[in-house]
Amino acid sequence: PQRPEPQRPEPQRPEPQHPEPRQEPEGQQLPEVQAADDACETPTADFSKHRNLSLQPDSFRTEKTVPRRPSCPEAALSATGVESEDLPQRAVSNQVLKMPSDVEPLKSFEDVATRSMSSSSSRNRLEEVRRRTILEDKLSSCEQELEVLEGRLVTLVSPSAGRSPDVQQNGSGSQDGAEALVGAWRADCRELGCRIEDVAADALECSCNRDTTGAMDVFEQANTAMDRVACLLRRCADAEVEAGAPECCDPVEWRLVASSVNNRSELCALHSLMGQVRDCDSHPACGSRGKLLNRQPGTMLRFLRAKDGDVGEAAVMFRTSLSWRESTAIQEWTLMWTAEMSAAKTWRSRLVNQFQVHSVLGTDTLGLPAYLFRWSVFDIAGAERELGHEMVVRIILSIHEEILAAMHEAMLQTQTLAPGAMYVWDVGNYGRLGVPHWWTRMWALVRFLPRVAQLLESNYPEVIRKIVVVRCGPATKALYRAVAPLMPSKTLRKCRLYGWRAAEWLQDLRHELPDSSLPAFLERDDDEALASATPKGGIYPLGAAAVAQAAAEAHRATAMMSGRAVI
C-alpha cells in the first residue's frame, strides 16, 4: 500500500520591507535604465516569489526590473544571494538569459583588440605590397633602358672604319659628329645611373625599416644594374676617345696611347704630329701596309716626347729616322740576323754565340723582356777587330728592333702602353773569377758606348726606361764621370748605379721581375755565385774570325759529302 507523503509546511519567510519605488512620469525612464535597455533587451525573470533580492531603489522600475547584465546565470544568482535550486527552472534556463538573435552581443576588450589588430595588419600588408611593386616597377623600367643603351653602344665604333654607323648617317662620319653623339650617350648613361641609385637607396631604406619583404633583393638587383652602368660609362669614355682618333691610325691603339698621355695638350700635339707625317705612307722604310710606323700612335708619341712636345722638331726627327732606316735596311737585316743566329750555321753566328755577353733575364711587370749586358766580360776591341765595327753596332740595333716589336705586342695584350724596357748592366771587376784586362777593356768600352748611344737616341727614342748598373766600384764610378759628358742627357737620367753588394739592387730587381728567377751572381756575393755568372764573354783571340770561317767551310764541305754519300 502506498503511503501518503507527509505534508511539510512551507517555511514562512518574512517579506522584506522595500521602500516605495520612485515614480517617474509616464513615458520617461531613468538614464541608467535607458542605457541598460538599449544595450540588452533581456526578458525579466519572475522574481515575485523571492523577495529577498537586495535591489537598490534606482535599479528597477515598477513595470520592469532590469538587473546588471551578468556574464553567466550562475554569476547572476550568486550576485543576488539566491541558491540555484531555490529558483524555478524557468528563471535559470537559457531561454530566459539568451539574447535575441537580431542583437549583436557586446564584445570583450580582447575581441575588439584582436579585430583592430587584424584590420591594421591587413592594411600594413597592402601597403607593403604596394611599396615593393613600386620598387620593382622602377627597377624594371631602368633595366629596360639600360639594355637599349648597351645595344646602341655595341655599334658605336665599327672595326673597319672606326666610326659609328649613326655618325656616318647623321654627321657624315666627321670627328665632331662622333664626339657629340658619344657625349649624348654618356649623358643618358649618367642620368640612368642616378635613377638606379635612387631606387637602390629607397630599397635599402625599406630594408632597414623592415617594412617591405624582398626590399633587399631589389637593392642587390639595383647594385648589379649600377655595375652595368659603370661598365657602360667606361665603354662610352673609350668610344669617345676612339671617335677622336686620327683617320690614319687604329682607333683601339689610339685609345691605349691616349690613356697614358699626361694631359690633353700632349694628346692634341700627338694628333697634329700624325697629321704632319701622314704623307710618309709611301716611304720605303715606313713599313708594310697595316704596320706603317707613321700610323702607330705609340711610335709617334716616343718621337714627340724625345723633343719635349715640339711637333715640328718631332716630325723632322721622324723623317730623318726613316731615311736612316732606308739606308741601313735595318728591319730586313734584323730579320736575316735573327734567322742566322737561330740556325747557328755561319761563322759569324758561331763566333758571336761563343763570346756572347747579353741574354734575357725574364719578363718585367710590363710584359717586356729585360736584357742583361755583362760589359765586364766584353772584349769590344777584339769584337770590332774580328767582326767589324758595323757588325757589332748592328747586333746592338737588332736588340732594339726586337724590343720595339715586343713593346707593340705587349701594348695590345695588356691594353697598356709600355714606357720602355729595362737593361741590367754588369760592370764589376771579378778579378780571377772573370775575364782579365778589365781596365783596358772598360776603357775601350767607354770610347765605344757614346757613339752607339747617340745613334740609339736618334732612331730609338724612349725605348729604354731604366738602366740598372750593378757592381760599381771606385774605378767604375770614375769611368762613369769621364763618359757622362759624351752620353745623351736623357740616357744618363735613366741610369741607376749600385755598389758591389747584391743587397743594394736585389729588392729593385725582384720588384721589376717578380715572376723571373734571378741568376745566383745577382743574388749573392760569394765566390761560387760569382764564378757561375753567365754569359761568360771572353777575349777574342787574334784571327778568331779566320778560324771560325775555316771551321764553317769544313762543316759545309762535310755536310755536302755526307749528302752525296746518302744519294
FILO-456785 format. One record per residue (C-alpha): residue in one letter; x, y, z; residue number from 1. Coordinates in nm, 3 decimals. Layout:
<rs>
   res         u         v         w     n
     A         X         Y         Z   NUM
...
</rs>
This chain:
<rs>
   res         u         v         w     n
     P     0.000     0.000     0.000     1
     Q     0.124     0.345    -0.083     2
     R     0.193     0.568     0.197     3
     P     0.092     0.925     0.156     4
     E     0.377     1.164     0.162     5
     P     0.381     1.382     0.462     6
     Q     0.293     1.738     0.401     7
     R     0.569     1.955     0.512     8
     P     0.470     2.302     0.597     9
     E     0.628     2.564     0.390    10
     P     0.859     2.782     0.591    11
     Q     0.726     3.127     0.631    12
     R     0.983     3.379     0.531    13
     P     0.933     3.735     0.625    14
     E     0.883     3.955     0.334    15
     P     1.146     4.228     0.315    16
     Q     1.028     4.574     0.354    17
     H     1.106     4.768     0.038    18
     P     1.072     5.136     0.010    19
     E     0.824     5.262    -0.231    20
     P     0.980     5.293    -0.575    21
     R     1.024     5.630    -0.718    22
     Q     0.751     5.710    -0.963    23
     E     0.864     5.864    -1.287    24
     P     0.640     6.046    -1.520    25
     E     0.478     5.829    -1.776    26
     G     0.685     5.784    -2.090    27
     Q     1.018     5.866    -1.917    28
     Q     1.288     5.637    -1.783    29
     L     1.594     5.675    -1.570    30
     P     1.914     5.736    -1.772    31
     E     2.088     5.424    -1.643    32
     V     1.781     5.214    -1.709    33
     Q     1.751     5.350    -2.059    34
     A     2.119     5.265    -2.126    35
     A     2.070     4.911    -1.998    36
     D     1.759     4.864    -2.210    37
     D     1.944     4.981    -2.518    38
     A     2.238     4.751    -2.453    39
     C     2.049     4.430    -2.391    40
     E     1.675     4.356    -2.419    41
     T     1.676     4.066    -2.177    42
     P     1.330     3.937    -2.065    43
     T     1.273     3.999    -1.698    44
     A     1.274     3.691    -1.479    45
     D     0.986     3.630    -1.238    46
     F     1.131     3.710    -0.900    47
     S     0.794     3.772    -0.732    48
     K     0.837     3.466    -0.515    49
     H     1.178     3.575    -0.399    50
     R     1.155     3.899    -0.215    51
     N     1.498     3.882    -0.060    52
     L     1.673     4.045    -0.359    53
     S     1.868     4.340    -0.241    54
     L     1.796     4.588    -0.516    55
     Q     1.870     4.950    -0.487    56
     P     1.582     5.185    -0.535    57
     D     1.734     5.328    -0.854    58
     S     1.798     4.991    -1.020    59
     F     1.440     4.885    -1.102    60
     R     1.107     5.015    -1.225    61
     T     0.755     4.932    -1.125    62
     E     0.673     4.772    -1.455    63
     K     1.008     4.615    -1.543    64
     T     1.314     4.531    -1.335    65
     V     1.646     4.544    -1.522    66
     P     1.935     4.394    -1.328    67
     R     2.301     4.437    -1.426    68
     R     2.378     4.203    -1.711    69
     P     2.581     3.912    -1.573    70
     S     2.833     3.715    -1.771    71
     C     2.658     3.383    -1.684    72
     P     2.340     3.267    -1.494    73
     E     2.543     3.134    -1.201    74
     A     2.714     3.470    -1.157    75
     A     2.374     3.640    -1.162    76
     L     2.238     3.413    -0.887    77
     S     2.549     3.448    -0.677    78
     A     2.520     3.823    -0.703    79
     T     2.158     3.807    -0.566    80
     G     2.236     3.562    -0.289    81
     V     1.971     3.311    -0.405    82
     E     2.054     2.943    -0.437    83
     S     2.010     2.789    -0.776    84
     E     1.789     2.503    -0.654    85
     D     1.551     2.753    -0.499    86
     L     1.483     2.922    -0.830    87
     P     1.237     2.791    -1.078    88
     Q     1.375     2.612    -1.374    89
     R     1.234     2.877    -1.597    90
     A     1.436     3.151    -1.425    91
     V     1.774     2.995    -1.491    92
     S     1.710     2.848    -1.833    93
     N     1.892     2.960    -2.143    94
     Q     1.568     3.087    -2.284    95
     V     1.542     3.338    -2.005    96
     L     1.907     3.461    -2.027    97
     K     1.957     3.419    -2.402    98
     M     1.975     3.738    -2.602    99
     P     1.762     3.786    -2.912   100
     S     1.928     3.679    -3.237   101
     D     1.887     4.018    -3.402   102
     V     2.101     4.195    -3.137   103
     E     2.482     4.167    -3.162   104
     P     2.632     4.081    -2.826   105
     L     2.875     4.314    -2.659   106
     K     3.243     4.237    -2.740   107
     S     3.510     4.196    -2.480   108
     F     3.829     4.404    -2.486   109
     E     4.026     4.111    -2.628   110
     D     3.778     4.071    -2.916   111
     V     3.793     4.438    -3.001   112
     A     4.176     4.443    -2.983   113
     T     4.204     4.130    -3.199   114
     R     3.969     4.270    -3.461   115
     S     4.158     4.601    -3.461   116
     M     4.498     4.430    -3.492   117
     S     4.374     4.212    -3.776   118
     S     4.248     4.514    -3.966   119
     S     4.576     4.703    -3.907   120
     S     4.781     4.400    -4.022   121
     S     4.582     4.379    -4.343   122
     R     4.642     4.744    -4.413   123
     N     5.016     4.700    -4.346   124
     R     5.037     4.405    -4.584   125
     L     4.866     4.600    -4.857   126
     E     5.100     4.893    -4.803   127
     E     5.400     4.657    -4.810   128
     V     5.292     4.501    -5.140   129
     R     5.237     4.847    -5.285   130
     R     5.586     4.965    -5.188   131
     R     5.754     4.656    -5.327   132
     T     5.558     4.681    -5.652   133
     I     5.668     5.041    -5.693   134
     L     6.034     4.949    -5.638   135
     E     6.022     4.656    -5.881   136
     D     5.847     4.863    -6.148   137
     K     6.105     5.140    -6.123   138
     L     6.394     4.892    -6.142   139
     S     6.241     4.705    -6.434   140
     S     6.200     5.029    -6.629   141
     C     6.563     5.124    -6.564   142
     E     6.689     4.781    -6.673   143
     Q     6.497     4.806    -7.000   144
     E     6.656     5.143    -7.075   145
     L     6.995     5.001    -6.982   146
     E     6.959     4.720    -7.235   147
     V     6.871     4.975    -7.502   148
     L     7.182     5.182    -7.426   149
     E     7.402     4.872    -7.430   150
     G     7.265     4.774    -7.767   151
     R     7.334     5.120    -7.907   152
     L     7.690     5.120    -7.779   153
     V     7.772     4.789    -7.949   154
     T     7.762     4.965    -8.286   155
     L     7.927     5.281    -8.161   156
     V     8.258     5.228    -8.340   157
     S     8.275     4.995    -8.638   158
     P     8.600     4.792    -8.651   159
     S     8.662     4.868    -9.017   160
     A     8.613     5.242    -9.042   161
     G     8.642     5.341    -8.679   162
     R     8.320     5.541    -8.697   163
     S     7.967     5.472    -8.573   164
     P     7.704     5.396    -8.837   165
     D     7.480     5.653    -8.672   166
     V     7.753     5.913    -8.705   167
     Q     7.803     5.824    -9.069   168
     Q     7.433     5.881    -9.132   169
     N     7.388     6.193    -8.921   170
     G     7.729     6.356    -8.924   171
     S     7.890     6.219    -9.241   172
     G     8.146     6.036    -9.030   173
     S     8.303     6.358    -8.901   174
     Q     8.502     6.362    -8.581   175
     D     8.287     6.636    -8.426   176
     G     7.970     6.442    -8.501   177
     A     8.113     6.125    -8.345   178
     E     8.222     6.302    -8.029   179
     A     7.883     6.476    -7.997   180
     L     7.692     6.151    -8.034   181
     V     7.908     5.967    -7.784   182
     G     7.877     6.259    -7.542   183
     A     7.497     6.241    -7.565   184
     W     7.503     5.867    -7.494   185
     R     7.727     5.926    -7.195   186
     A     7.480     6.184    -7.057   187
     D     7.198     5.929    -7.094   188
     C     7.403     5.672    -6.905   189
     R     7.473     5.913    -6.621   190
     E     7.106     6.009    -6.590   191
     L     7.007     5.643    -6.584   192
     G     7.271     5.572    -6.320   193
     C     7.124     5.844    -6.094   194
     R     6.777     5.690    -6.123   195
     I     6.904     5.341    -6.041   196
     E     7.092     5.486    -5.745   197
     D     6.768     5.638    -5.614   198
     V     6.592     5.302    -5.644   199
     A     6.875     5.135    -5.453   200
     A     6.853     5.400    -5.179   201
     D     6.476     5.352    -5.142   202
     A     6.513     4.974    -5.129   203
     L     6.785     4.998    -4.865   204
     E     6.571     5.228    -4.653   205
     C     6.275     4.989    -4.672   206
     S     6.502     4.701    -4.580   207
     C     6.640     4.887    -4.278   208
     N     6.285     4.972    -4.164   209
     R     6.185     4.605    -4.203   210
     D     5.850     4.705    -4.351   211
     T     5.889     4.562    -4.704   212
     T     5.960     4.197    -4.774   213
     G     6.206     4.149    -5.061   214
     A     6.346     4.503    -5.041   215
     M     6.700     4.365    -5.002   216
     D     6.657     4.161    -5.322   217
     V     6.563     4.478    -5.507   218
     F     6.867     4.650    -5.355   219
     E     7.103     4.376    -5.480   220
     Q     6.950     4.387    -5.828   221
     A     6.994     4.764    -5.832   222
     N     7.362     4.723    -5.738   223
     T     7.409     4.480    -6.026   224
     A     7.248     4.732    -6.260   225
     M     7.482     5.002    -6.127   226
     D     7.782     4.783    -6.213   227
     R     7.650     4.753    -6.566   228
     V     7.608     5.130    -6.586   229
     A     7.966     5.180    -6.465   230
     C     8.094     4.940    -6.732   231
     L     7.883     5.122    -6.989   232
     L     8.030     5.458    -6.885   233
     R     8.382     5.320    -6.924   234
     R     8.298     5.192    -7.269   235
     C     8.146     5.528    -7.354   236
     A     8.466     5.701    -7.247   237
     D     8.674     5.461    -7.457   238
     A     8.444     5.508    -7.754   239
     E     8.465     5.885    -7.716   240
     V     8.846     5.868    -7.728   241
     E     8.840     5.630    -8.024   242
     A     8.598     5.857    -8.207   243
     G     8.857     6.134    -8.180   244
     A     9.140     5.924    -8.327   245
     P     9.307     6.040    -8.649   246
     E     9.173     5.872    -8.958   247
     C     9.514     5.727    -9.039   248
     C     9.555     5.513    -8.724   249
     D     9.382     5.229    -8.545   250
     P     9.116     5.362    -8.300   251
     V     9.191     5.093    -8.039   252
     E     9.564     5.168    -8.042   253
     W     9.487     5.538    -8.022   254
     R     9.274     5.482    -7.713   255
     L     9.551     5.282    -7.543   256
     V     9.803     5.554    -7.611   257
     A     9.563     5.830    -7.506   258
     S     9.513     5.662    -7.168   259
     S     9.886     5.703    -7.094   260
     V     9.908     6.066    -7.201   261
     N     9.957     6.306    -6.912   262
     N     9.745     6.592    -7.037   263
     R     9.517     6.685    -7.321   264
     S     9.768     6.925    -7.475   265
     E    10.011     6.638    -7.536   266
     L     9.731     6.436    -7.696   267
     C     9.646     6.727    -7.925   268
     A    10.015     6.759    -8.016   269
     L    10.029     6.389    -8.100   270
     H     9.720     6.428    -8.317   271
     S     9.886     6.714    -8.500   272
     L    10.214     6.522    -8.543   273
     M    10.038     6.224    -8.700   274
     G     9.868     6.460    -8.939   275
     Q    10.200     6.612    -9.047   276
     V    10.368     6.278    -9.122   277
     R    10.067     6.128    -9.296   278
     D    10.243     6.170    -9.631   279
     C    10.509     5.918    -9.524   280
     D    10.285     5.623    -9.609   281
     S    10.469     5.566    -9.934   282
     H    10.816     5.584    -9.775   283
     P    11.006     5.255    -9.830   284
     A    11.127     5.242    -9.469   285
     C    10.790     5.321    -9.315   286
     G    10.687     4.958    -9.312   287
     S    10.428     4.740    -9.477   288
     R    10.059     4.815    -9.503   289
     G     9.894     4.771    -9.166   290
     K    10.225     4.823    -8.980   291
     L    10.321     5.167    -9.101   292
     L    10.533     5.348    -8.845   293
     N    10.366     5.683    -8.906   294
     R    10.027     5.528    -8.822   295
     Q    10.139     5.387    -8.487   296
     P    10.047     5.633    -8.209   297
     G    10.291     5.468    -7.968   298
     T    10.585     5.519    -8.204   299
     M    10.493     5.878    -8.280   300
     L    10.449     5.954    -7.909   301
     R    10.808     5.840    -7.843   302
     F    10.940     6.085    -8.102   303
     L    10.719     6.361    -7.964   304
     R    10.845     6.309    -7.610   305
     A    11.204     6.291    -7.730   306
     K    11.163     6.652    -7.849   307
     D    10.974     6.761    -7.536   308
     G    10.643     6.808    -7.717   309
     D    10.770     7.015    -8.013   310
     V    10.562     6.892    -8.306   311
     G    10.783     7.043    -8.578   312
     E    11.109     6.902    -8.441   313
     A    10.947     6.564    -8.378   314
     A    10.829     6.547    -8.740   315
     V    11.182     6.630    -8.866   316
     M    11.333     6.370    -8.632   317
     F    11.090     6.104    -8.758   318
     R    11.162     6.178    -9.126   319
     T    11.536     6.165    -9.060   320
     S    11.498     5.832    -8.887   321
     L    11.304     5.696    -9.184   322
     S    11.589     5.798    -9.416   323
     W    11.842     5.626    -9.189   324
     R    11.633     5.309    -9.178   325
     E    11.613     5.309    -9.556   326
     S    11.990     5.347    -9.594   327
     T    12.075     5.074    -9.344   328
     A    11.781     4.842    -9.422   329
     I    11.786     4.763    -9.053   330
     Q    11.446     4.598    -9.046   331
     E    11.532     4.347    -9.317   332
     W    11.879     4.290    -9.174   333
     T    11.734     4.218    -8.828   334
     L    11.507     3.950    -8.971   335
     M    11.800     3.795    -9.152   336
     W    12.027     3.807    -8.847   337
     T    11.764     3.654    -8.620   338
     A    11.726     3.360    -8.856   339
     E    12.105     3.326    -8.884   340
     M    12.151     3.320    -8.506   341
     S    11.875     3.063    -8.467   342
     A    12.035     2.832    -8.722   343
     A    12.388     2.888    -8.583   344
     K    12.548     2.763    -8.904   345
     T    12.751     3.065    -9.016   346
     W    13.092     3.154    -8.878   347
     R    12.964     3.491    -8.751   348
     S    12.678     3.340    -8.556   349
     R    12.911     3.079    -8.402   350
     L    13.168     3.338    -8.305   351
     V    12.906     3.569    -8.151   352
     N    12.750     3.280    -7.959   353
     Q    13.092     3.179    -7.829   354
     F    13.172     3.525    -7.686   355
     Q    12.817     3.645    -7.626   356
     V    12.768     3.893    -7.340   357
     H    12.390     3.962    -7.346   358
     S    12.089     3.750    -7.253   359
     V    11.727     3.787    -7.145   360
     L    11.675     3.784    -6.767   361
     G    11.299     3.745    -6.788   362
     T    10.978     3.941    -6.839   363
     D    10.919     4.254    -6.638   364
     T    10.593     4.382    -6.490   365
     L    10.502     4.549    -6.821   366
     G    10.532     4.229    -7.021   367
     L    10.860     4.330    -7.188   368
     P    11.188     4.134    -7.197   369
     A    11.455     4.256    -6.955   370
     Y    11.807     4.230    -7.103   371
     L    12.133     4.163    -6.917   372
     F    12.457     4.307    -7.063   373
     R    12.780     4.188    -6.897   374
     W    13.011     4.465    -7.016   375
     S    13.261     4.348    -6.754   376
     V    13.346     4.040    -6.968   377
     F    13.309     4.204    -7.311   378
     D    13.611     4.248    -7.536   379
     I    13.487     4.533    -7.755   380
     A    13.825     4.586    -7.921   381
     G    13.854     4.218    -8.018   382
     A    13.491     4.212    -8.142   383
     E    13.547     4.514    -8.366   384
     R    13.871     4.358    -8.495   385
     E    13.723     4.018    -8.579   386
     L    13.362     4.108    -8.669   387
     G    13.392     4.469    -8.773   388
     H    13.253     4.785    -8.612   389
     E    12.939     4.791    -8.824   390
     M    12.860     4.431    -8.739   391
     V    12.888     4.498    -8.365   392
     V    12.663     4.803    -8.396   393
     R    12.406     4.612    -8.599   394
     I    12.392     4.340    -8.335   395
     I    12.306     4.604    -8.075   396
     L    12.050     4.766    -8.308   397
     S    11.884     4.431    -8.372   398
     I    11.824     4.401    -7.997   399
     H    11.639     4.734    -8.004   400
     E    11.435     4.623    -8.303   401
     E    11.327     4.320    -8.104   402
     I    11.232     4.546    -7.814   403
     L    11.021     4.765    -8.045   404
     A    10.824     4.464    -8.167   405
     A    10.783     4.338    -7.809   406
     M    10.655     4.678    -7.693   407
     H    10.386     4.689    -7.961   408
     E    10.277     4.332    -7.890   409
     A    10.271     4.388    -7.512   410
     M    10.058     4.700    -7.555   411
     L     9.792     4.508    -7.744   412
     Q     9.796     4.221    -7.494   413
     T     9.797     4.421    -7.171   414
     Q     9.589     4.711    -7.309   415
     T     9.851     4.948    -7.166   416
     L    10.127     5.148    -7.332   417
     A    10.465     5.033    -7.201   418
     P    10.704     5.325    -7.133   419
     G    11.007     5.114    -7.230   420
     A    11.222     4.815    -7.144   421
     M    11.479     4.767    -6.868   422
     Y    11.851     4.697    -6.903   423
     V    12.082     4.547    -6.639   424
     W    12.448     4.637    -6.690   425
     D    12.711     4.431    -6.506   426
     V    13.035     4.631    -6.493   427
     G    13.205     4.462    -6.195   428
     N    13.569     4.362    -6.185   429
     Y    13.557     3.992    -6.094   430
     G    13.936     3.950    -6.095   431
     R    14.044     3.588    -6.118   432
     L    13.676     3.479    -6.144   433
     G    13.619     3.696    -6.450   434
     V    13.791     3.798    -6.772   435
     P    14.141     3.952    -6.746   436
     H    14.245     4.301    -6.851   437
     W    13.932     4.461    -6.704   438
     W    14.064     4.817    -6.706   439
     T    14.180     4.803    -7.071   440
     R    13.853     4.654    -7.189   441
     M    13.641     4.904    -6.994   442
     W    13.834     5.197    -7.133   443
     A    13.770     5.071    -7.488   444
     L    13.401     5.038    -7.395   445
     V    13.393     5.400    -7.277   446
     R    13.507     5.509    -7.625   447
     F    13.252     5.282    -7.798   448
     L    12.932     5.346    -7.598   449
     P    12.884     5.721    -7.665   450
     R    12.872     5.668    -8.043   451
     V    12.617     5.389    -8.011   452
     A    12.416     5.586    -7.755   453
     Q    12.378     5.882    -7.993   454
     L    12.263     5.651    -8.271   455
     L    12.009     5.482    -8.043   456
     E    11.880     5.813    -7.908   457
     S    11.817     5.945    -8.260   458
     N    11.639     5.640    -8.401   459
     Y    11.503     5.455    -8.097   460
     P    11.391     5.729    -7.860   461
     E    11.223     5.637    -7.532   462
     V    11.276     5.265    -7.590   463
     I    11.472     5.212    -7.267   464
     R    11.305     5.334    -6.949   465
     K    11.560     5.216    -6.691   466
     I    11.924     5.104    -6.677   467
     V    12.037     4.923    -6.361   468
     V    12.419     4.934    -6.331   469
     V    12.543     4.677    -6.077   470
     R    12.877     4.609    -5.903   471
     C    13.013     4.958    -5.941   472
     G    13.346     5.010    -5.769   473
     P    13.555     5.326    -5.737   474
     A    13.712     5.271    -6.081   475
     T    13.372     5.224    -6.243   476
     K    13.240     5.545    -6.092   477
     A    13.546     5.729    -6.219   478
     L    13.483     5.597    -6.571   479
     Y    13.119     5.699    -6.543   480
     R    13.215     6.056    -6.460   481
     A    13.452     6.056    -6.758   482
     V    13.195     5.932    -7.008   483
     A    12.899     6.134    -6.876   484
     P    12.968     6.445    -7.091   485
     L    12.968     6.229    -7.407   486
     M    12.643     6.045    -7.335   487
     P    12.293     6.181    -7.412   488
     S    12.147     6.352    -7.110   489
     K    11.823     6.153    -7.124   490
     T    12.018     5.828    -7.126   491
     L    12.213     5.933    -6.818   492
     R    11.892     6.017    -6.632   493
     K    11.777     5.659    -6.680   494
     C    12.088     5.507    -6.519   495
     R    12.091     5.387    -6.156   496
     L    12.431     5.300    -6.015   497
     Y    12.462     5.037    -5.739   498
     G    12.763     4.928    -5.539   499
     W    12.928     4.587    -5.516   500
     R    12.685     4.423    -5.271   501
     A    12.389     4.235    -5.418   502
     A    12.169     4.353    -5.131   503
     E    12.176     4.703    -5.281   504
     W    11.992     4.614    -5.602   505
     L    11.822     4.284    -5.518   506
     Q    11.495     4.437    -5.398   507
     D    11.473     4.659    -5.706   508
     L    11.529     4.369    -5.945   509
     R    11.276     4.148    -5.769   510
     H    11.021     4.427    -5.792   511
     E    11.083     4.466    -6.165   512
     L    11.099     4.089    -6.233   513
     P    10.853     3.931    -5.987   514
     D    10.792     3.617    -6.193   515
     S    11.150     3.556    -6.303   516
     S    11.427     3.363    -6.134   517
     L    11.740     3.573    -6.100   518
     P    12.082     3.415    -6.154   519
     A    12.289     3.344    -5.845   520
     F    12.554     3.610    -5.912   521
     L    12.283     3.879    -5.893   522
     E    12.155     3.748    -5.559   523
     R    12.476     3.658    -5.373   524
     D    12.834     3.780    -5.344   525
     D    13.024     3.459    -5.264   526
     D    13.289     3.316    -5.497   527
     E    13.071     3.027    -5.606   528
     A    12.794     3.262    -5.723   529
     L    13.042     3.493    -5.898   530
     A    13.210     3.201    -6.076   531
     S    12.872     3.081    -6.210   532
     A    12.792     3.416    -6.374   533
     T    12.672     3.390    -6.734   534
     P    12.713     3.478    -7.017   535
     K    13.083     3.416    -6.990   536
     G    13.208     3.651    -7.264   537
     G    13.585     3.638    -7.310   538
     I    13.879     3.768    -7.507   539
     Y    13.854     3.738    -7.887   540
     P    14.172     3.560    -7.999   541
     L    14.367     3.715    -8.280   542
     G    14.247     3.557    -8.603   543
     A    13.935     3.410    -8.441   544
     A    13.727     3.512    -8.741   545
     A    13.954     3.328    -8.985   546
     V    13.947     3.019    -8.769   547
     A    13.569     3.039    -8.749   548
     Q    13.540     3.080    -9.125   549
     A    13.762     2.779    -9.188   550
     A    13.560     2.572    -8.943   551
     A    13.239     2.678    -9.114   552
     E    13.376     2.585    -9.459   553
     A    13.489     2.246    -9.333   554
     H    13.148     2.186    -9.179   555
     R    12.981     2.281    -9.506   556
     A    13.205     2.051    -9.705   557
     T    13.140     1.765    -9.465   558
     A    12.769     1.819    -9.497   559
     M    12.792     1.816    -9.874   560
     M    12.997     1.497    -9.874   561
     S    12.754     1.324    -9.641   562
     G    12.470     1.434    -9.864   563
     R    12.635     1.287   -10.169   564
     A    12.703     0.964    -9.984   565
     V    12.337     0.936    -9.895   566
     I    12.240     1.000   -10.257   567
</rs>
